[in-house]
Amino acid sequence: MPAVTADTLTLPRIAAAAPSDTQRPVRKITTGPRGHEGEGFPVVRAFAGVHPRDLDPFIHMDQMGEVEYEPGEPKGTNWHPHRGFETVTYMIDGLFQHQDSHGGGGLIQDGATQWMTAGSGILHIETPPAELVESGGTFHGIQLWVNLPKSEKFTTPAYQNLEGGQTTLVTTPDGGALIRIVAGEVDGHAGPGSTRTPINFVHATIAPGAEASLPWNRDFNALVYVLSGKGTVGPVGHPIHQGQLAQLGPGDRITVAADASQDSHRPAMEVLILGGRPIRETVAQYGPFVMNTKAELIQALEDYNAGKFGVIPPDALMPHVVR
């Protein structure tokens, strides 16, 4: 699981907890079921079983892989529409290509993030490049859907390509955890992602026996998802492992600790830490459309069928198939 790595001894350190700081308690831990997305690539449905009000402003998240593909096995999605939210694809390991009907696109790999604002409507595709399909290899990433408030639902579609090297890297006071800030801010350290909905998107690698305690905006909710490994979360030390999501209550800090003993093929605990300011608006969702009312969903479907989301470009990417 390479993503972006660094020697923590050389990185800025976030502040230790103050005596007055309170740790966010664990409200609930859920286990994501496994399924398939797009043309059939395996995912863990990270938010399954969580009430939407506890996710706000987030809508949906899949952990894609981690899987070691044989030649000919890698799969992605075909062209499809979105409206009313932002999609965030974070590639931890492997390759993914993106292209959309508003000119955005590129290769996403090893710690890079593509941040697509669907806004008023867009068509896009995400698919493994031909070389990965032909050769096989490791594939592991995250796709997160971030809601937009009613005032932003029809904003002009946009695309951000955030290379892994742009990610802000910091560490804990003892250097035991590598903290990657993709978007938002932790202890005054800001990530490169520009977000219309205020959120934090953080990927932490915690060494065996180490702890990560992060200051957290009290106005944000807080979610901890375990990408791999095992450990504990919260002030009481609730056990948590790969594929599980912790929903946290109010407080000043988020604390996650890695067990001293990890699996031989999991040298550290890897967690995704998310939070955002709740929008607190009615959500109406139908597949790839996230709006505020049923009437807006019907309009989205009609607009899509009328070709108002743009057109697939002449040089469009298409899913590669080994013949």
Secondary structure, DSSP 8 states (H G I E B T S, - for coil): --SS---GGGS-B-----TT--B--EEEEEE--EEEETTTEEEEETTTT--HHHHTTEEEEEEEEEEEE-TT------SEEEBSEEEEEEEEESEEEEEETTS-EEEEETT-EEEEE-TT-EEEEEE--HHHHHH-EEEEEEEEEEE--GGGTT---EEEEE-GGGSEEEE-TTS-EEEEEEESEETTEE-SB--SS-EEEEEEEE-TT-EEEEE--TTS-EEEEEEESEEEETTTTEEEETTEEEEE-SSSEEEEEE-S---TT--SEEEEEEEE-------EEETTEEESSHHHHHHHHHHHHTTTT----TT--------
